[in-house]
Amino acid sequence: MNLRQRTLPDNVRNFLPFGGEAYLFPDFFSKQESEEYFNYLSNEIKWRQVPIQIFGKQVMQPRLTAFYGDIEKTYCYSGLTLKPNRWTIKLHEIKAKIETVAETSFTSALLNFYRDEKDSMGWHRDNEKELGLHPVIGSVSFGAPRIFQMRNYKNKGIIQSIELTNGSFFLMRGETQHHWEHRLPKTREPKNARLNLTFRVIL
């Protein structure tokens, strides 16, 4: 049974007009949980800044990253091959909670630390072959709210903007990664730090 067939809370809807499913669950984690997870992740995760390949050039990612998951599940994107750190107890807690809604058993999590308004993520699709035909991506946010955008891959003029707030859970599934790309743009408005955990299934 997919999410379109089950009863969703009144404040949860599919943000996409066609070609996929994208659901926002605001306040999925309480303020206390969010604060505790933010503090833990900020201080205990093995953050690093590494270069990636973009149009044949090597550039530093404008954020800090980390990769955790089932130890045998490597992940490749933008010229990088990531070997996971072992799940921590706290990451397992977060994973278990979102799996009840996503109806998916996630194997891995790519973590992003956006230090301020200058850190960002460019347009892309999570469509690497190891994610399978219809990837399920579970995105958890802690910290400062940021605008997340989704753009139709064929018609670049169709853009959906969504504010991802502290403690929210954003779920993408179905044909979303075929028809939509997404980004977290820079902003001129000063922003405090934000942590984003994107859970996925690596086959």
C-alpha positions in Angstrom: 0.0 0.0 0.0 1.5 3.4 -1.0 0.9 6.7 0.8 -1.7 7.8 -1.6 -3.9 4.9 -0.5 -3.6 5.4 3.2 -5.1 8.0 5.5 -2.7 10.9 6.0 -2.9 13.7 8.6 -4.8 16.7 7.5 -1.7 18.8 7.4 0.2 16.4 5.1 -0.3 16.5 1.3 1.6 15.6 -1.9 3.5 18.8 -2.9 3.9 17.6 -6.5 1.2 18.3 -9.1 2.2 15.3 -11.2 5.0 12.7 -11.7 5.8 11.7 -8.2 5.1 11.9 -4.5 6.6 14.3 -2.0 5.1 14.7 1.5 6.1 17.0 4.3 5.4 16.0 7.9 6.0 19.1 10.0 7.0 18.8 13.7 7.6 15.1 13.2 10.1 15.3 16.0 9.3 17.3 19.1 11.2 20.5 19.9 13.0 18.7 22.7 13.9 15.7 20.5 15.1 18.1 17.7 17.3 20.1 20.1 18.9 16.9 21.5 19.5 15.4 18.1 20.9 18.7 16.7 23.4 19.0 19.6 24.4 15.3 19.3 24.8 15.3 15.5 26.7 18.6 15.5 29.3 17.3 18.0 29.5 13.6 17.5 29.2 13.0 13.7 32.4 12.6 11.7 31.9 15.7 9.5 34.2 16.5 6.6 34.3 18.8 3.6 35.4 16.9 0.4 35.6 17.9 -3.3 33.3 16.6 -6.0 33.3 16.5 -9.8 31.0 19.1 -11.5 31.2 19.4 -15.3 34.7 17.8 -15.2 36.0 20.2 -12.6 36.8 19.4 -9.0 35.2 21.8 -6.5 34.7 21.8 -2.7 31.2 21.0 -1.6 29.6 24.1 0.0 28.7 22.2 3.2 30.0 19.5 5.4 29.0 15.9 4.9 29.1 12.4 6.4 27.8 9.0 5.4 26.5 6.3 7.7 24.7 3.0 7.2 24.9 -0.7 6.8 28.6 -1.3 6.6 28.6 -3.2 3.2 26.6 -0.5 1.4 28.9 1.9 -0.5 27.4 4.9 -2.4 28.8 6.7 -5.5 27.8 10.2 -6.7 29.6 13.1 -8.4 32.9 11.2 -8.7 32.9 10.1 -5.0 32.7 6.6 -3.6 31.5 6.7 0.0 32.1 4.0 2.5 29.7 4.2 5.4 30.5 4.8 9.1 28.6 2.4 11.3 25.2 3.4 12.5 25.1 5.2 15.8 22.4 4.6 18.4 20.9 8.0 17.8 20.9 7.6 14.0 19.2 4.3 14.5 16.5 6.0 16.7 15.8 8.6 14.0 15.7 5.9 11.2 13.3 3.7 13.1 10.9 6.5 13.7 10.7 7.6 10.0 10.5 4.1 8.8 7.1 3.7 10.4 5.7 6.4 8.0 7.9 5.7 5.0 7.1 2.0 5.1 10.7 1.4 4.0 13.7 -0.1 5.7 16.5 2.3 5.0 20.1 1.0 4.6 22.0 4.3 4.6 22.0 8.0 5.4 23.8 10.9 3.7 24.2 13.7 6.3 24.6 17.4 5.4 25.7 20.2 7.7 24.7 23.6 6.3 26.7 26.0 8.5 25.0 29.2 7.5 23.1 30.9 4.6 26.2 30.5 2.3 26.1 26.7 2.4 23.9 25.1 -0.2 23.1 22.1 -2.5 22.8 22.5 -6.3 20.1 21.1 -8.6 20.3 17.3 -8.8 18.3 14.1 -8.7 18.9 11.1 -6.4 18.8 8.7 -9.3 22.1 6.7 -8.9 21.7 3.2 -10.1 22.4 1.7 -6.7 19.2 3.4 -5.4 17.0 1.3 -7.8 14.2 2.3 -10.2 12.0 4.2 -7.8 14.1 5.5 -4.9 12.5 6.3 -1.5 14.3 9.3 0.1 13.5 10.2 3.7 14.8 13.7 4.6 15.0 14.9 8.3 15.8 18.4 9.2 17.1 19.8 12.5 18.1 23.5 13.2 17.3 26.6 11.2 14.5 26.5 8.6 15.6 26.6 4.9 13.8 26.7 1.6 13.9 23.5 -0.4 13.0 23.6 -4.1 11.8 21.0 -6.5 11.9 21.7 -10.3 10.4 19.6 -13.1 13.2 18.0 -15.0 11.7 18.7 -18.5 9.9 22.0 -17.8 12.4 24.0 -15.7 9.7 26.7 -15.2 7.7 24.5 -12.9 9.2 25.0 -9.4 7.8 24.0 -6.0 9.3 25.8 -2.9 8.9 24.2 0.5 10.2 25.4 3.9 11.8 22.6 5.8 11.6 23.4 9.5 13.2 22.1 12.6 12.1 18.6 13.3 10.3 18.1 10.0 10.3 14.9 7.9 10.1 15.2 4.1 9.5 12.0 2.1 10.0 11.6 -1.7 9.0 8.4 -3.4 7.5 6.9 -6.5 8.6 8.4 -9.8 9.8 11.6 -8.2 13.5 11.2 -9.0 12.6 10.6 -12.7 10.6 13.8 -13.2 11.9 16.2 -10.5 15.2 17.6 -9.4 15.8 19.4 -6.2 18.2 21.8 -4.4 18.8 23.8 -1.3 19.7 27.3 -2.5 21.8 29.9 -0.8 20.0 32.9 0.8 20.8 36.5 1.5 19.0 36.3 4.8 21.4 35.3 7.6 20.8 31.7 8.8 21.9 29.6 11.7 23.1 26.1 11.2 20.9 23.4 9.8 21.4 19.6 9.8 19.8 17.4 7.1 19.8 13.6 7.1 18.7 11.9 3.9 17.9 8.3 4.4 17.9 6.0 1.4 17.9 2.3 0.3 21.1 1.1 -1.4 20.5 -2.1 -3.2 
